[in-house]
Amino acid sequence: MTGLRALTRLEATGPPSPPAGAGRVRPRRRGWLWALGWLVVLGWATVGLLPPGGQVVNPAGWNFLADFWAHALRPELDPAFLRTTWEATLTTVAFAVLGTVGAVLLGVLGAPWMSETWWAPTSGRPVGRVLRRGGLVLSRVVAALPRGVHEAVWGLLLVSVLGRDPLVAVVAIAVPFGAITAKVYSELLDEADHRPYEQLRTAGAGRLTAVTYGLLPGLLPAATSYAFYRFECAIRSAVILGMVGAGGLGLQLSLSFAGLQYAELWTAVYALVLLGAAVDRWGLLLRQRRGQRRGRGRFSLAVGALLVVLSVWHLGPDPARWVSGRTADQLVRLREALVPPALPAGGWAELGRRAVETLQMSVLAISLASLLGLLVALAAARQPAGSRASWRGLLGWAARQVLLLTRALPPPVWALLVLFVVFPGPLPGALALGIYTFGILGRLFAEVVEELDQRPRQALVGMGAGPGVALAYASLPAALGQLVALSLYRWEVTARETVVVGVVGAGGLGRLLEQQRSAFDYPGMAGTVLALIAVCLLVDLVSLAVRASLR
């Protein structure tokens, strides 16, 4: 398995579990039980998201939606607007580049203190074991707090302190992504070959020295691949942050949509598609042809360093502003406004209702995304050379373009499009998240299908089985575990992203958060964010239980 894909699986599944005991329920039987339970929860979520009157579709909105898609063939090509789009694209890339660099630095610094390797006891004393276990748990809890808050929320809070400072988006990406990166890097440390580390420890080296010289060099290729994956995610986050006021392509999308300037909107969309295609191609070149990977890796590092310099030059940040007395006063006021948290109008009942809506939105969204992603991934997966007909290659290319366009548009844009034809409420938010996540899961699913051993499928075809039968009996069973793990991982991410569709009025805790922000109700915002973290923690625990039981 190649570096980026292996790390994506690691982020989704965590480190491997020990073998199951003799008296436990079979994984296949547990899988059927979990599937049945999920169908029950999906039915509950779907019914709960339906409007009270039962009317879902708004017929009057179809003309607006048709007008939007009709402009796909005639985007705005005025030279002045193209220059504006180019500047916005550079700003978005700069946000993503610097945010990724900050996240990687935080990940490298935080990974040792979040790893079991760092907190492994050096003696058999019970007190030492308890203290080190407590340190491990504390480090994980501290990192879970910034990871549980979506980057859009970080952006909203930082904008209230610094206004439209170019570093707002950078820090809003770096903080949560840094916590996620530290978690993944810590698991890499724990799964690495520990013999060099133990030899250095035996020779008298300290923990930090042993980790730095004994473990980190061997993890550099995998860590670099994961950093590139984070860069892909950072571009999408930079667009979302632009829609909440940070600037770049996200802001241009928001302004064009607000004025119903569909031609301008499609120009920005095509810029996002081209940017996504370039990043995808870059990542594909890094992952292909193992013998050439070292040279391409060095070239990519050189390009990355150049992008950092150009990003700083383009944004022209003023670091002194971040350490000024005014900023310190604003931060103190923000902290005083956020602490202690407060309940929204309506108290616990309103907060609980919105939290349940958020959970239901995430369940429906990930179910829709997983089903559509699986169907399209089977067509989008690249087949071995010489094993497909020309029509199959054309179909695969078209499927990959659909996935690229779907994930290029940020969730708020999908939410606004769905709101054309679906009455307002949490349902359009769930549908928008499902469409967006389908683009991401479809790509990941396609990569899983590409990595499968093709010999069982080819053997069935050779015995006369049709392609569909061979796929159902040979390929899908082998890939099912990875597909479920990736779906559960994206479910956790989707629960966090409900906040960004709520900002445009699509329900859940995100809608409540936007109402509180508009009213400058910072104590209420703090309470809503804590409720969102609790929902994400619940989703995380359920996902962990499912993954552990299916191993």
TIVEXZA-803082 format. One line per field, with one value per residue (C-alpha): x, y, z. Coordinates in steps of 0.001 Angstrom, whole numbers, plus 500000, padded with zeros to 6 digits. Layout:
residues N
px = [X  ...]
py = [Y  ...]
pz = [Z  ...]
end
This chain:
residues 551
px = [500000  501444  502286  499306  496764  498317  498191  494597  493741  495727  493810  490571  491286  493972  496720  495956  494306  495560  494005  490525  489950  488444  485060  484127  481319  482419  483303  480881  477991  478910  478987  475398  474329  476010  474460  470991  471524  472722  469593  467449  469427  469253  465467  465277  467519  465600  462201  463544  464872  461669  459700  456698  454190  455827  456416  460086  460463  459908  458730  459316  463056  463673  463892  466588  468556  468247  469445  472482  473514  472818  475520  478102  478587  478972  481140  482293  485451  485896  489674  489217  487161  489644  492419  490293  489734  493458  494269  491613  493040  496544  495158  493404  496554  498620  496209  496450  500250  501024  498251  499669  503185  501886  499911  502938  505126  502520  502148  505881  506158  503084  503381  505993  503952  500811  502487  502510  506212  506952  504886  506019  507135  510832  510318  507786  506717  502902  503044  505181  502863  499805  501474  502616  499211  497691  500115  499164  495443  495946  497918  495205  492449  494331  494768  491136  489796  491258  490636  486951  486363  485926  488330  485384  484659  488302  488071  484951  486577  489842  488060  486274  489703  491828  489349  490334  493998  495567  496961  493474  492811  496339  496002  492406  493704  496925  495394  492834  494903  497956  496091  494933  498448  499945  497512  498401  502142  501978  500364  503125  505682  503950  503784  507410  510298  511462  514813  516884  514953  515591  519282  519681  517776  519985  523061  521820  520091  517069  513581  513571  516997  516023  512784  514536  517390  515892  512346  511834  514225  512373  509000  509933  508414  505111  504968  505604  502805  500391  501441  500511  497138  496619  497473  494642  492269  493622  492662  489035  489160  490646  487643  485235  487104  486853  483075  483072  485124  488787  489033  490130  487962  485526  484685  484286  481922  479893  479582  478655  476012  474557  474104  472894  475758  475920  478399  480887  480159  481012  484291  485264  484024  486195  489163  488538  488213  491482  493202  491874  492945  496469  496763  495384  497893  500756  499771  499392  502902  504274  502545  503266  506435  508194  511646  511259  509608  512771  513604  510022  509884  512907  511474  508163  509935  511726  508419  506820  509574  509118  505355  505932  508098  505627  502699  504302  505110  501557  499760  502197  501257  502100  503248  503577  499806  499450  501629  500319  498672  495352  495307  496139  493258  490881  491917  491341  487895  487076  488152  486067  483095  483398  483926  481766  479693  475950  472884  470974  467490  465352  467910  468914  465900  466942  470588  469643  467281  469969  472513  470142  469583  473349  473705  470832  472331  475678  474042  471988  474895  477429  474905  474131  477822  478875  476215  476841  480594  480663  478592  480707  484035  483545  483540  486151  488809  491688  491986  495334  496732  495295  492424  489634  487717  487792  484226  485246  488140  485841  483334  486077  487353  483830  483294  486544  485519  482175  483992  486404  483603  481581  484358  485607  482410  482432  479492  477925  477575  475950  473656  472586  471933  469867  467918  466658  464511  464230  462433  464725  465660  468266  467399  469040  472141  472345  471852  474525  477023  476169  476855  480145  481339  480388  483090  485716  484631  484245  487862  489073  486885  488274  491812  490850  489439  492610  494788  492859  494432  492794  493543  490381  488156  489998  489667  485888  485684  487783  485268  482467  481169  480008  481941  479236  479178  482980  483036  480365  481946  485670  486435  483866  484283  488044  487579  484616  486641  488547  485392  483598  486605  486829  483086  483306  486281  484415  481385  483485  484599  481033  479764  482239  481331  477643  478673  479568  476200  474447  476111  473970  470797  470723  469972  471707  474176  475780  472563  472364  476009  475428  472426  474524  477400  475056  473768  477332  476270  479749  478836  476121  478630  480960  478151  477176  480769  481050  477840  479303  482469  480275  478425  481730  483059  479959  480435  484127  483344  480714  483093  485867  483574  482472  486015  487307  484534  485030  488775]
py = [500000  503384  506065  508409  505624  503720  506843  507511  503992  504517  507709  505854  502640  503384  500905  497219  495276  492044  488777  488073  485648  482228  482863  486063  486545  486092  489315  488421  488012  491240  492944  491925  493163  496516  496795  496106  498629  501227  500752  501378  504536  505688  505318  507302  510036  510283  510519  513060  515331  515436  518721  518632  518992  516221  518486  518224  519498  523116  523007  526731  526268  524013  526972  528609  525343  524824  528400  527719  524604  526274  528852  526052  526427  530195  531256  534844  535334  539089  539747  541924  539234  536540  538574  538810  535050  534450  536614  534815  531434  532482  533613  530277  528331  530539  529894  526141  526069  528047  526325  522916  523959  525122  521895  519727  521670  521286  517613  516935  518764  517141  513581  512299  513493  511816  508463  505391  505120  508346  507383  503746  503003  502455  500588  498249  500639  500925  504659  505326  503312  505205  508587  507773  506405  509586  511668  509787  510286  513968  514604  512925  514957  518243  517478  516391  519850  521797  518794  518740  522378  522901  525287  527507  528078  528931  531354  533046  533500  534833  537206  538732  539550  540439  541224  540096  539547  537121  534949  534276  531538  530159  529759  528487  525661  525000  524530  521729  520147  520253  518296  515729  515445  514973  512100  510347  510926  509561  506368  506121  506360  503589  501318  501895  499464  500260  498474  501597  503503  500807  500618  504359  504213  501356  503404  506192  508543  510503  509876  512899  512060  508420  509391  511986  509748  506283  506632  509820  509091  505904  507668  510582  509179  508273  511556  513496  511632  512428  516088  516179  514633  517366  519930  518591  518923  522398  523702  522709  524246  527458  527785  527301  529877  532303  531958  533121  536210  535199  535999  534029  531876  531168  534844  535189  532189  533676  537112  535665  533411  536222  538313  535315  535959  532383  533069  534503  531628  529063  530814  530352  526750  525948  527534  525191  522178  522994  523530  520223  518427  519852  518734  515286  514918  516020  513471  510722  511374  511118  507792  506052  504328  503406  503516  507197  508262  509549  511957  513130  513547  515830  517809  518146  519354  521993  523069  523121  525356  527724  527776  528745  531699  532802  532409  534652  537189  537085  537435  539961  539222  541564  539358  542415  542768  539409  540458  544010  545295  545735  542076  540975  543077  541616  538080  538763  540165  537172  534765  536627  536552  532827  531736  530541  528989  529585  527788  529143  530590  527586  526048  522427  521406  523625  522602  518931  519277  520908  518274  515478  517250  517389  513674  512835  515030  513233  509768  510547  512330  509535  506866  508708  509385  505772  504302  506723  506591  502813  502810  505477  504166  500885  502855  505434  502915  502723  499212  497541  498440  496356  494955  497317  498300  501839  502494  501434  503881  506693  505798  505778  509181  510640  509148  510681  514102  513824  513035  515932  518451  517167  517593  520846  522683  523355  522147  525632  525970  522548  523544  526707  524691  522088  524897  525879  522751  521524  523510  525031  522939  520345  518007  520128  520423  516642  516204  518814  517107  513771  515079  516703  513679  511417  513131  512426  508888  507968  508848  506909  503921  503936  503784  500780  499000  499812  498189  494902  491669  491186  487441  486146  488338  487299  483644  483960  485742  482975  480404  482221  484562  488001  491122  492094  488653  488531  491954  491048  487732  488428  492138  493617  491080  491704  495465  495626  496146  499109  500639  500454  501916  504844  505493  505571  507928  510300  510063  511659  514405  514917  515418  518295  519733  520079  523434  524843  524065  525382  528737  529147  528167  524399  523408  521687  523170  525131  527088  527833  528896  531338  532852  533334  534851  537339  538348  538516  535888  534571  532609  530869  530161  528527  526306  525321  524491  522254  520504  519980  518497  516154  514993  514430  512513  510285  509605  508901  506391  504580  504435  503104  500400  499312  499194  497289  494687  494052  493361]
pz = [500000  499030  501566  501307  501057  503964  506107  505147  506265  509485  510217  509558  511420  513967  514887  514447  517239  518786  517652  518896  521718  521277  522850  521014  518478  514896  513031  510201  512649  514410  511013  510289  513726  513177  509691  511085  513857  511337  509222  512299  513145  509516  509539  512778  511342  508066  509749  512238  509483  507441  507660  510044  507194  505182  502155  501154  497577  496612  492959  492471  492933  489927  487536  489646  489828  486054  485484  487668  485735  482401  483178  483413  479646  479743  482705  483131  481047  481341  481681  484759  486504  485471  487123  490263  490189  489729  492757  494799  493750  494823  498175  498716  497837  500152  503030  502402  502030  505182  507133  506197  507190  510556  511018  510213  512646  515389  514497  514699  518026  519548  518233  520743  523735  522359  521651  523848  523063  524935  527983  528159  531745  532318  535587  537078  539848  539993  540749  537680  535484  536716  536234  532718  531750  533137  531091  527936  528564  529391  526200  524119  525803  525308  521601  521231  522116  519144  516895  517792  516797  513063  511358  510386  514087  514689  511790  513177  516577  515144  512775  515782  517237  514208  511446  507936  508724  506202  508989  510404  507844  508253  512027  511728  509501  511406  514876  514248  511473  513736  516419  513833  512393  515841  516480  513210  513628  517190  515873  513271  516065  517987  514912  513838  514349  517896  517799  516998  519681  522298  521403  521907  525198  526376  525474  527775  525337  526515  525178  522882  521448  520926  519174  516991  515830  516240  514910  512912  509980  509056  509207  506947  503696  505345  507260  504047  502269  505061  505003  501318  502131  504709  502026  499868  502831  503641  500184  500799  504268  502875  500565  503475  505559  502644  502791  506429  505648  505314  501586  498547  496301  499122  499474  495705  495659  498490  496873  493467  494967  497073  493910  491854  489441  488190  485394  487899  490254  487594  486838  490490  490396  487388  489142  492087  489763  488005  491339  492635  489452  489749  493373  492520  489692  491928  494547  491938  490625  494153  494770  491461  490330  493508  491927  490994  494239  495928  493091  492849  496611  496586  493698  495560  498695  496623  495046  498500  499873  496927  497530  501168  500144  497480  499882  502482  499770  498377  501713  503149  506787  509631  512543  514773  514711  516450  519397  519725  522870  521093  520021  523559  524904  522303  523212  526898  526125  523935  526671  529225  526839  526163  529765  531363  528567  528548  527281  524276  524467  525231  527584  527597  525507  522586  522836  522962  520001  517879  518941  517904  514565  514062  514783  512421  509688  509959  509835  506713  505019  505496  504474  501227  500562  501192  498900  496025  496581  496268  493073  491347  492693  490864  487603  488656  489720  487264  485848  485032  481630  478830  480906  479948  476852  475508  476705  480212  480174  479046  481756  484375  483261  483443  486912  488177  486836  488653  491893  491322  490706  493657  496192  494634  495616  499386  501516  501957  498158  497917  500774  498940  495763  497631  499317  495852  495656  499269  501922  504605  507603  508582  505660  502903  505098  505392  501639  500884  503185  501610  498095  499127  501133  498221  496152  498817  499697  496029  495434  498495  497604  494056  495429  497563  494506  492538  495222  495322  494157  490756  490478  492259  490086  486927  487922  488243  484899  483363  484640  482864  485569  484486  485544  488037  489648  489832  491437  493990  495042  494671  494950  497313  500152  500135  500249  502622  505796  504363  502889  506236  508053  505633  505907  509699  509536  507230  509531  512273  509872  508607  512155  512512  509103  509966  511385  507947  506364  509450  508831  505672  507516  506988  510588  513479  515930  513085  512553  516266  516255  513380  515173  518295  516311  514632  518064  519541  522079  522820  525988  523984  521189  523705  524964  521414  520502  523565  522517  519037  520571  522624  519494  517670  520676  520630  516925  517539  520298  518216  515245  517454  518847  515376  513998  517020  516858  513134  513300]
end
